[in-house]
Amino acid sequence: MQKWARTLPPGSSVIDLGCGPGFPITTVLVVEGLDVFGVDAAPSFVAAFQRNLPGTPIACDEVQDSRFFDRTFYAVLAWGLMFLLKAEDQHRLIQRFAEILVPGGRLLFTSTAKPAVWNDVMTGLESVSLGAEQYRQLLGAVDISVAEEYEDEGENHYFDAFKGKIA
């Protein structure tokens, strides 16, 4: 996360969707000097976020209904969130990414590379990955270009993308 955060211009506005209690990921963004906003649907996580990162704006919203602070952002982060949403909600959220990202803005989200359905270990919720090919198609349809894909030790597949065409 630190490596990605350091690719963003200092002071960039970043929204962390499904931010949880703000630790460790949102904290890294704040420490790197970014203007961070959080969104999480769990009141207990929102309360913990406020304790962990006082003064950092957070909305207690489901991402499907959030107004995202009625603004645009230079970067959107959705780590460990997409696959917790139903397929149709993932489609809509990808459209929303295009609406809230400024031209040239960055998007980083995780899912699995292969299409799959499973029960999430942390939440117990049914998880749905549309698969890398479909995510690339959905992103391309809203003018978001995937620049890089990679996986970590936990088999999280990362989609690092930009709004607009990659030069």
Secondary structure, DSSP 8 states (H G I E B T S, - for coil): -HHHHTTS-TT-EEEEET-TTSTTHHHHHHHTT-EEEEEES-HHHHHHHHHHSTTS-EEE--TTT--GGGS-EEEEEETTTGGGS-HHHHHHHHHHHHHHEEEEEEEEEEE-SS-EEEE-TTT--EEEE--HHHHHHHHHHTTEEEEEEEE-TT--EEEEEEEB---
